[in-house]
Amino acid sequence: MEDTNEDSNKNEATNNNIDLLNIGKSICKILTNEKKGTGFFIKLNKNNEDFYCLMTNQNLISKEMIAKKQKLMIYYDSEKKNIGIILNRDKRYIKEYKNINITIIEIIKKDNISEKYFLLPYIGENNIMDKSIYIVQFLNEKLSYSSGKIIKMDKSEITHDINTKYGSSGSPIFLENTKLVIGIHKQGNIKINENYGDLLYPIILEFKPKINYDNGNYYKGDVINGISHGKGILYDKNGNIKYEGDFINGNAEGNGIYYYDNGEYYIGQWKKDLKNGKGILYYRTGNIKYEGDFINGKAEGNGKYYSENGDYYIGQFKNGLSHGKGIEYYKNGNIMYEGDFINGKREGNGKYYYESDNYYIGQFKNNLKNGKGILYYKNGNIMFEGDFIDGKRERNEKKE
């Protein structure tokens, strides 16, 4: 890209009544393990929530550098202050966008950058064709200013006629007579004398709104008419995630993850704020507690329940309890009981296998042998045949 006449550009920018000194403190030089370039500090806002960020071009900070957690050195303002930022640490906000080539890194409190250094995005009318704009670079130890015009725009890209100095990728593009940023310089095409930048509009649209609730909980995500609708996250008042997934008209609906206070969590389908459909409930250890069908928040239909001791049940459920036909297993996979269940208990007809391999076939009630039944040795010979009450043989039993 061609060099510009720095003095004439500076005078032109000054004639536009731009506060160059204040803007200059917002522009920074970024050094990585591989290269150096320009970036700038910006405050993005969505529904009264502010995000303080460092913005630059992915040509300077790539996804590979983020994955490797590389360290950046940031030099800013006339006092030559510098900070070190390690990528992908301290919960820094890094997001990828479709069709735009921008890297965003959240600035956290311990970076000690004054709020006065943060610029604001332009969020006014989209039709700013033929407006005068300028780009500010921080090269070496001084600022460089270049002015020009917008010549074309689309949904995510701005085309301008500014010839910038080498290393301008990542520089902010300002709208005339303001301190507002409309985009970030991306690249140039010397052959056709066009330069390109990515607009900030897509970023502003991607930052998710926040809804505060009376109980202190809050929601961040897609919103329609002031109600959670689309993808989002529900937080408790302490900032812990309670639910993450799909919302429809203010309710959890679709697929999502819910985190319980005791450390357990559920992954599956939802409808009207309740578990509905297929899902898996996990213990806090990550082991499965229940896997199967849910209706109105409770296990109902067919499913598998795993006790913490390793025993498990496969069968029918109703209102959160084993109900209907099912089989209980010891943790080693051997059958413990197969038969009828009512409200979570063995009730009806069934077959119970002792760990000694002896077994019982007969009637059950309230989890115990109750009614007619036969107790067998493991070889199939009858041990007792007769009546049982609350798990005990009655006196009229027939001994074989």
VENCOR-V273319 format. One record per helix or strand. SS is the DSSP state (h for helix, s for strand). FROM is the first residue (numbers start at 0). TO is the last residue. If there is no record, write none. Layout:
ss=(SS | SS)
from=(FROM | FROM)
to=(TO | TO)
//
This chain:
ss=(h | h | s | s | s | h | s | s | s | h | h | s | s | s | s | s | s | s | h | s | s | s | s | s | s | s | s | s | s | s | s | s | s | s | s | s | s)
from=(5 | 19 | 26 | 35 | 48 | 62 | 70 | 80 | 101 | 108 | 114 | 118 | 131 | 141 | 156 | 171 | 179 | 193 | 200 | 208 | 217 | 226 | 240 | 250 | 264 | 273 | 287 | 297 | 311 | 320 | 334 | 344 | 358 | 367 | 381 | 391 | 397)
to=(14 | 23 | 30 | 45 | 56 | 66 | 75 | 85 | 105 | 110 | 116 | 120 | 138 | 152 | 159 | 174 | 188 | 198 | 205 | 211 | 223 | 234 | 247 | 258 | 270 | 281 | 294 | 305 | 317 | 328 | 341 | 352 | 364 | 375 | 388 | 392 | 398)
//
